[in-house]
Each structure stands twice: as structure tokens, then as C-alpha cells.
Amino acid sequence: MTYQVHIIGGGLAGSEAAWQLAQAGVKVRLSEMRGSGDMTPAHQTDGLAELVCSNSFRSDDADRNAVGLLHAEMRNLNSLIMAEAGKAKVPAGSALAVDRDAFSAGVTRALAEHPNVEIVRERIDALPSFGLTIVATGPLTAMGLAESIGAATGEEALAFFDAIAPIVHRDSIDMDICWMASRWDKVGPEGDGKDYINCPMNKAEYLAFHQGLLDGEKTEFKQWEKDTPYFEGCMPIEVMAARGLDTLRFGPMKPVGLDNPRTGHWPWAVVQLRQDNALGTLWNMVGFQTKLKHAAQVELFRTIPGLEKAEFARLGGLHRNTFIQSPKLLDRQLRLKKTPHIRFAGQITGCEGYVESSAIGLLAGRFAAAELAGNAIAPPPLSTALGALLGHITGGATADSYQPMNVNFGLFPPMDEKVHKKQRKEAMTSRARAELAEWMAEIA
């Protein structure tokens, strides 16, 4: 197939960009190295849009949560990622979580069946010298292409470490000790207020566990890796533990809002597991990203009440992520300033999170389609979730201070009028909806 846009990378951003272009009538070549004999350190399959860490797209509350608002905006723009997430969703309270295999299969099928998309299993080792291109290779970009990007930008890529949480077989969890509940019994879409498995810890158990995190054998860094920072949103649990004795009790192991039905009280600490597949046979340990060595993980995590006989479908791991200095290198259309036939999308731009990566892929696809049609479109307003995220990536921070960022209301411009703090989020989402509707009407 003769193509008009070349997309490099079949993750969330690349898949979304391909869909937006294809739906606009543009012929797309989607190059994905997985399936060609190459694999990244974190992926396990050759499926498009494979989720390598959590299976959660986070809050689906579009009235009071910035990422929920981003969900809604993407749905309004016919996002493939959000459509397939809806089809593959599993109970997760007010969050949107998916069966990762069903989700990836749905995205792969939709693109494979689209007449405007050609999926090619190949590794691209250099940036194309001509032709509209979207680079969406993510934080695990192959070395050859990474070097080509470095040569094209004249800048070193920033880097940080990302960790993966373990997944447990449901039938190995002792439900005589654990119980099902969502925090404060909150009921989300298609949930019942009992969407998480909760493992209770008393004070002595928590203190022993905390010490075990500090003492456990961990992955060793090479010398050049030692000064590379972590992204706060995927902080390994043992790194959090080192920050203080109660850090975990105010973070991923907080017990508030979780009454143990056997005692009628909140435990001292709680380990939560979230459903990972539609069958409910696999559950991931929420917030338990880790760089502990595998044997140390099994030994320590089996000291958690209810997980004494836990069988792990996947243990935690650590990989190195890279991203470019987008505020310095990209324009507001996500084009590389030095070579504007190339756009970047997804985590390689420095956005963080599944939804955010997909959203930037959506925008890159729409920008490229408009450029081909001779109708360049303005970026979405900064008061929308899409616009706020794009603004952060392309100019919301200096290159020296630029760090991966999830979408949040701190990226949005403040309200013009006086709004009480309790009504601020609702007011910002109302403003975002109105301005997104105006923008969509303009680009139609």
C-alpha cells in the first residue's frame, strides 16, 4: 500500500495516531518492531497497544478529575483507545481498568482490519529523511533509532527508571484473611463497591514488611544509571519505604475507608489488588512497582497476610525510560522544529500515563491529517485537558526543569472569576467542555 504518513511504534500513541489518520482517509504505514524478532525489556507480546505496567486508565470521573475529563474529551474525538478500553473494562471502583489481553487484541484487530492501515513488523533504525512521520516508539526506543533521534535533535534525551508491579493468580489468595471492598465502598461504573481484594496488616506485620523492603536484595545499577531519577508516579515501593516509616501508610498501603469486616475497624495498613483480566483470574498489586530481585519479591510478598501461598503470573521489574526535551524541540503541532516533517507522540515526548500517551497520539494524528488536507488546525484550548497536556509538553516548562507529568488541574489556566475552592474542579471541567465543543466545531 502506498502510504501518506509513516508511524513508527505500535503502542498506545502510535495506534491512536494511526486510527485518527485512517478515519480521516489517510493511508498509514504502521511500523512495529515487536513481531519481527525484536522485543523490548518490558513487553511480553507482539500485540499493538500492549499495557506493560498497570491495567488501569485511572479515574473515569469526568466532573472532578483531570484524567477523567481527558477520557471524556478523547471519547468526543472518537478515540480508538478509549473505545476498546470500554469494551475490555473490568471492575475497578470509579477507575477505568481493562483486561489487558482483550484490550490489546481489540486495538490490533481494529487497525488490522482498517483498509487505510498497513501494519508492518519491522525495526526502524533511523529517522526518515523525508515524508510525514510520527515517532511514537515510547520510552523503550531501540538503540539505533534513539541514536538517530539524538543526532537529529542535537540534544541528549533525558531518562528515568520505571518499575512494573507483580500480578497474582486469584485462586492463590486466601480469602479467609482478605476481603473484597472499594475504599469508602465507592461504586464505579459496573462496579459494586467491592472491586478490590484487601490484605490487612497489623502494626507488627507492617513494621516487619517495611524492614523487609529496605533489606531485600535489589537490582543493581550500572555506574551510568545511578544518577537517573525515578518518575514520582511509578516510584518503586522500596524507594517509597526508604523515605520514612509511614510513607507507605499514607500512600499505596493506606487503610482509610477500608473497614475489615472481621474486626469492624481499619487495619494498620492494607495491600490492595485490582482485577487484571476479564475472567478475574489475575490480580495486580496496586502501587507495588518494584526493583527487588525476583526471589526477594516472592519471599517478602508471601509475608503479606492472605498472600502466604501466592502464585505470581508476573513478578515486578525495572526498565529504563527515555524522553526528549519537548519544550525546546517541538512546536505546538508536535513537529520537530529542526525537521518539521517529523512529529513525536506518546511517552517519548515526556507525557506520563496510558491515557496521556494516547491523547498525544490522537493530537499528532489529527494535526498530520489536517496538514495533508491543507487545513492546519489550531491546538485545542489550554483550558481543555487535551490543550493543557499539550501546553505542558510544548512549552509549559523549561527544558532544564522538564519532567514526565500526568494530566492534572495544575496544568490548566486558573478560572477568570472567583470560584470557591470546593467548586473549582467542577467549574474547570464545565469550562473545558464548553471550549472543547467550540474547538471541535471549528475543526469540523
Secondary structure, DSSP 8 states (H G I E B T S, - for coil): ---SEEEE--SHHHHHHHHHHHHTT--EEEEESBTTTB--SS--S--TT---S-SEEEE--TTT-HHHHHHHHHHHTT-HHHHHHHHTEE--TTEEEE-HHHHHHHHHHHHHT-TTEEEEE----S--SSSEEEE--GGG--HHHHHHHHHHHSS--EEEEEEE--EEEGGGS-TTT-EE--GGG---TT--S--EEEEEE-HHHHHHHHHHHHHS-B----GGGTT--B-GGG--HHHHHTT-TTTGGGTTT--TT--BTTTTB--SEEEEEEE-STTS-EEEETT--B-B-HHHHHHHHTTSTT-TT--EEE--EEEEEEE--HHHHB-TTSBBSSSTTEEE-GGGGTB-SHHHHHHHHHHHHHHHHHHHHT-------TTSHHHHHHHHHHHSS-TTT---B---GGGS---SS---GGGHHHHHHHHHHHHHHHHHHHH-
